[in-house]
């Protein structure tokens, strides 16, 4: 199950961000491990009351309270299966960090490994001097807010050599500021040049 979740970047990013993906049940279905009971026999219940109905009103009340708890903290679904939120995050980071097989590791860099493309003389490339020699028709850029805030920072975590929390706090302020500024530049309607007058956040050094 964890391997399947780690293999899906968007799911892993949301879980590491402390968010439960809305359609996470689809991943459980793919690996044939249902997230919820699929039949009445999958969920057993007993009550000491004299009511023969199953579920009786007492068991129904327990189901209702469980539903409320799951709505408040969906990660309890993992806890019931033996893994809490912190354990899930640690396992996902471990699997994401070691996701590239050794056989697919990049070859070591050497100057001889650089592929040098022939460059046409300037007199033969004046028509493309201010453009690109390659077609950009298939190149597209999508400008939008990230689906998960601070996903990369929370997935990678802080380096081991960072002992103070100051860097994490600064990065958590800088990432949203950069996103906000980029969106303002892209969609600004007030500035004819498409740029806001001032950046949304000024970061100051702290000793």
N, C-alpha and C positions, 0 to 999 in steps of 0.2 A: 504494500500500500504506500509506504513512504517513498519507495523507488518511483512509483507512478506519479506521486505528487511532486517530487523533486524534478522529474522530467518535464513538468509543465511550468514554464517560467512565471506565467501570470498567477497561477495558483500558489506557487512557492512564495512569490513576492507578497501576495496578500496575507498568507498565513504568517510569514515572518513579520509582517506589519501589524499583526494582532487582529486581522480581519478574516472572517470566515467567508470564502467565496459562495455566492448565491447558488451556483450550480455544481457544488463540490460532489453532490450525490452521483453525478455522471461518471466521475473518476472511480468511485467505489463500484459502480455497476460494470465498468470496463474490466476491472480485476476480479469480478465475481465475488465481491465482498459487500453485501448490502449494508448501507448505512442505517436504514430503518427496517423494522420487521416487515416482511413481505406477506406473511400469512398470519392467521390468528394463532396457529400453533407455535410461531416463533417467539411469542411473548406469553410467558406463564405468570399467573397471579393466583394468590390464595388469600382468603380472609376468614377470620374466626367468627364472623357474624352469621346469624341463622339464615340469611338470604341465599337462596340457591342460584340466583342469577350470577353470571360471570361475564363481565365485571359487575360487581355490586356497586352501590353508591360510594362505598369507602374506597374501593379500588379505583373507581372512576375519578374520585377526588385526588388520589395519588397521581394518576395520569395527568390530570389537569395541572397539578403543582409542578410535575416534572416538565410539562410543556412550558410553563412560565419560566422555570430555571433555564431551560434550553434557549428560550428567546433572549433571556438576559445574558447568558454566557454559552454560546454555541460550542465552545471548546470542551464543555462537559461531555459532549458526545465522544470525544477522544479519551477523556478521563475514564469513562465507563469501560473503555477498551484497554485500559492500563497505561495510557500515556497522557500526561498533562500538557498544557500549552508550552511550558519551557522545554520539556523533553522533545516535543514535536519540532520546535524551532531549532534546537541543537542538532537533531538528526537531519533536518532539511539542510542546514548550513554545511554539515559534514558531507552530505551526498552531493550538494551543488559544488562544493569546493573540489571534490574528487571525481567530478562527472566526466572528465576527459580521459579516455583510456590511454594507457602508455603508448600503445601502437599508433595513436593519432596525435601524439605530442609533436609540436612543431620542431623542425630540424634546427640545430644551432646556427646562429647567424655567422656568416662569413662574407667577406667582400666579394668573393667569386660567385656567391649565390645570387647576387643582384642581376636581374635580367635587364640589360641595357637596350632600350628601344632606339632604333635609328631616328635621328632628328633631321627633318628636311631643312634645307637652306632657307633663310629668311625670305629671300626673293620668291620662293615657291610657296610660302605659307602666309603671305600678307593678308589674304582673305579670311584667314582664321586666327589672325594675331590676337584679336580681342575676344575671341570665343574659345570653343573647345573643338579639338580635332575629332572627338568622339560624339556620336549622337546622344542627346540628352532627352529624347522624346519619352523614353521609358522611365526617366528619373522623376520621382515624385517625393514631395515633402508634406507630411501631415503635422500640422501645428495644433496641439490640443493639450489640455492638462493631463498629466500622467494618471493612469487608472488607479495607481496606489502611491500615496504620498511617501517620499523618502524610501522607496522600495530598495534601491541599490544600496543606500547607506545601511539600512537595517539588515539586508541580506548578507552583505560583506562584513559588517561590524567594524570596530576600530582596530587598527594594527596593534600587535602585541607590545610594541615599544611605546605606545601612548599610555601614560600612567594617570594623566589628569583628565577629568571630564570636560574641561574647557573646550577642547577641540570638537568634541561631539556636539556640545551646545551651540558652538559657532556654526558648524556644518548644518545643523538642523534649522538654523536661522537663514543660512545662505542659500540652501537649496530652494526653499519656497520663494525667496526673494528673486532669484535668477529666473525661476519659472514665471513669476508674476511680471517681471520686467520683459521677458521674451514675448509673452502673450500681449502685453501692452504695446510693444513695438510692432507686432504682427497685425493687431486689430485696432490700432488707434485710429480714431476718426477726427480728433481735434487738431492734431499736428499734421500739416500737409505732407511732411516728410516721413510720417509714420513712426516717429520716435517720441516717447514721453520726455518732458523737460528735465526731470530728475529721476535717478534710480529710486526704487521704492524703499531701499534700505541701505544705510551706510554702516559698514562693518569697521569697528575700531579695534586696534590692537590692545591686548591686555597683558601686562607683565606677568 
